């Protein structure tokens, strides 16, 4: 019997087992933690910067909304001969005037209130964009974290399967194994290589997404990311729902939109009241004493041919306010449902993670140790040893896949709540 390939294989398994724990914890690098990538994205992400600039642009409208119309100034010539080359000299009268429209009944104040509420709404939209970005970074981080660990497990599987192939080939060469065993081992190795290719592509895609979120070229290498300590979400569903209804930027934004619509409606109703026009004039007379004059006038918004536009504007703003109230109620319901969905999903995923940690992975470890000890004393065959090892590796693949999904769910729950949870 050719013992050498089997002894090498056993050495590989022992070395691997000695270097592994149920959940590997790696040394952390501050430049590879979620906080580092989130900080980068918040500083330079173009989409977030655009949202912030839009909010600042809307803030600039507040001063515009409260400002009066520009004053007007001019000159009028009276009784000026057609052939005159100098109307200032040849006319009988030259009038210099300045006039100003003065809004009454607090119209400009209401317009300013509406603009201020609109600015606050835009600010909440920017905050929502920020929370969306944080969630996307953390979800992408979870994808990278999961892919990197599953690549590690796949590499371990490939090293083991390559040794199995060599062992099967050696045994086949001396007639101690069939060609079928060798072909099966080669097929298994090829399947692992295909799996590694798919995992590499998954990691490349996640890396490109992370680079896009943090505003660097998609091909920028990221390297090994730090392990994320998995912890159960201990907040109760009711508490998280209350926090979400208080913190969600979208909900605050709709509330400010309702304030804006209410101010617009009040301003539209005030438009039915007249505004005041004030005019002062200096009259330069060619013959006689110069004079001055003043004029006061108001517009008449109740005229039959103009009242329709005021009634239509009031109706428009009433419908806008009602629509916003309905949107607010709908958003509250959606937030409650979203928080519940993410919370229940996280609890289910955590229970599964806990089973992997407390039961499945430790038992798979024990099974491998037991089978390895039995194999060394010829109480277990070679395939039983390999099956025990592959079962542990499969469970580790599933564990890291589930860990990535759990971290993604946590990121989505924090997005639903509108603030960090843990």
Order of alpha helices (4+ residues) and beta strands (2+ residues): alpha-alpha-alpha-alpha-beta-alpha-beta-alpha-alpha-alpha-alpha-beta-beta-alpha-alpha-alpha
